[in-house]
Amino acid sequence: MNSLPKAVFSRTLTSVDWQNTTLLKGDVKKEVESLKRKGEKNIFVFGSGDLSATLLEHGLYDEYRLCVVPVVLGTGRQLFGRKLSRLRMKLLDSRPLASGSVLLRYEPFAEAAPANTNR
């Protein structure tokens, strides 16, 4: 992981000291579009529901990988931290893991469903 290039979006950090890391503070949509144009490999998002929601709103994900962990909490935050328009996805792959979790791979359909539908 240390040798891989990393981009960190932050509203509060002024510098980063992790090897091969770039701090990004500009327009998320423009920065990610630029990363995608320059990139030779996949971009992964780790640990940010707010960033993920912004990328979802702008249609910047080409593929979604979600891991379902078999724990029922009863309460908690929404997956991406805020209400979003409905997004229809096509299942590409599902893989059970030894832990009992299931890894799901999806791609968005070409045409998004109308916002706020309950179908």
Buried (B, 14 or more C-beta within 10 A) or exposed (E): EEEEEBBBBEEEEEEBEEEEBEBBEEEBBEBBEBBEEEEEEEBEBEEBBEBBBBBBBEEBBEEBBEEEEEEEEEEEEEEBBEEBEEBEBEEEEEEEEEEEBBEBBBEBEEEEEEEEEEE
